[in-house]
Amino acid sequence: MKVFVVGTGRCGTTTFVYACKHITNYKCVHEQPVTSSGGSIKFPMETERNVIYVDPRLSFAMPLIPNDAFIVHLRRKREEVINSWIKRGKNWGPRAWLFTAFHWPAPSFSECCALCYDVMVRNIEAELALRESCGQRISMTLHLESIKTRWMDFWRTIKAEGDYKESLAEWDRKHNATPTRE
């Protein structure tokens, strides 16, 4: 099974990768470049049978995800994501994405962050709704705040094998946390 994990960024994707390192029957790829050849999109490890591809940037390109893929929407509270982006600074994340994509400034950096969050979540939700309307019920939404209670659901759904206890413990560790600025 090919598993694609999407979100807004600053929503736990790095920790998701660390947790998946304890799954022995899948390979996990985090934010690797997507290539294009002859008009078709190629994902890293595309020929692998069991791969977990984690990349929040795909929220801007959801239709590129193969139709037979299992999609996990990893969510974190809107305010927490926005605050994390703001702490990271103006040259990171949403501002860069919006300026590059649309070439127009948002009124303020915090409004830019809010707009970016809303666009990314709406893109994901719209694509998942479209796939569901076509009979493709191959997705799951996991909220960062309650992921430990649903982690076994994810494991069962993808038929993961490995060290579940260690995988679950990764959610108690800080990975790629935003440093506090003074």
N, C-alpha and C positions, 0 to 999 in steps of 0.2 A: 504494500500500500504506500502511496505517496501522500505525505502529510504536509500541508502548508500552514504555517502559523503566521498570522498577520495581526497587526494592531497599530497603534499610533506611535510607537517608540516611547521610551520611558514608562513602559507598561509591564515590564517583567520578561521581555524576550530573552535577555542575556541569562537570567536565572532559568528560564525555560530550557535553554540549551544545556546549561550545567545539569539540570535535572534529567535531561534526556541522555546524558553521557552514561548513565547507569542502566540504560536500555541496551541489551546485547544483540537484539535481532534487528536493530535499525542503525543507520548512520545518520548523523545530524550535521546540518550545514547552517551556518549563521551568516547572513548578510554577504553572501558571495555574489560576484557579478553574474548577471544574466547576459548571455550572448545571443546574437542573431546571425543566422546563416540562411541565405536564400529566402528571406522573408519569414522564416519560422524562428520562434523563440526557443532557446535551449537553456535549461536550468542546470546548475551544477549537479553532478551525479544523476543525470536524467536516465541513464541506463540502469541504475540501481533499482532493485525491486522494492526494498523497504528503506525509505529515506524520509527524514523530517527536515523540511526546509523552513527556516525561521527568518523572516525578513519583514519588518514593518513598512518598508518602502513599497512593498507590493500593494498596499492599500490604495495607491495611486494607479495601479494597473491590474486590478482584480481579474478582468477578463482574460489576462494572459495565463492564469492558473488553469492547468488542464481540467477538463470537465469531470474526469474520473477521480480527481484528487479529493482527499478528506481535508477540510479547511477548519482550522481552529481560530476563532476570533478571541484574542487575548485582550481583555479590557481592564482598565484602571480608571478610577474616578477622574472625571474631567478636570476638576480643580487641581488635583495632585499632579496630573500630567502637565498642565499649563504651568504650575509653579515650578516644576522640575525643569521645564524648558527655559523659563525665565532665569532660574539660577544658573543654567548652563551658559547664558549670555546671548547677545544679539547675533553673533556670527555662526551660531549653531542651529541646526534643526529647522523649525518651521519658517523662520525668516528667510533662510537660504533657499528652502524649497519653494516658497511662494514667490520670492523675487526671481528665481531662476525660471520657474514655470510661467509666471504671469507678467513679469516685468512691471509691477506696480506696487507701490508701498501701501501698507496698511496704516491706519491712523496712528497706532501705537504698537509697540512690540507685544504687549499683553493681548491686544485685540488681534494681532497677527497670529499669536499662539492659539487663541480661542477659535479663530476662523480655520486654522489648519487642523486642529483637533476635530472640529465639526465636519469638515470636508472628508477627512480620512474615515471617520466612523460612518458617515453616510454612504461613502463609496462601498465600504465593506458590507454594511447592512443591505444596501440595494442589490449588490451582486449575490449575496446569500439568498435574499428573497426571490430574485430572478431564478436562481438555480433550483430553489425549492418549488417554484411555480412550474418548472419543467420536470418535476418529479425527482430531482436530485437532492435527497435528504442526507447529504453527507457532510454535515458541519456540526460544530459545537462551539458555544460561547463559554469561555472561562473568565471569571472575574478575579483579578489579582487578590482582592480582599478575602475571597473565600476559596481560593484555588486548592488549598490543602484538603478541603472537604470533597472536592470533585476530582482530585488527581487520580484516584483509582478508576473513576469513570473513563478518563482519558486512556489509561493503561488498558482497560478491558476493551474499549472500542477499537484500539489499534492492535490488540492482541500482543502487547509488549511483554518481553521477557527480560529478566535481569534482576537487579537489586532494588526492589521497590522501596524498601525502608530508607536506603541511602538517597534514592531519587527524591523521595518526599522530604528528607532532611535538607535538601538544597534550598527549599523554600523558606527555611529559617536563617539562611546565610545571606549576607549582602553581596551582591554581584553588580558591579558597574553603578553603584549608588552615586547620586549627584553630590559632589562635595558642598559643604556649607560655605558660603562666601561671607566674608566679614566686611 
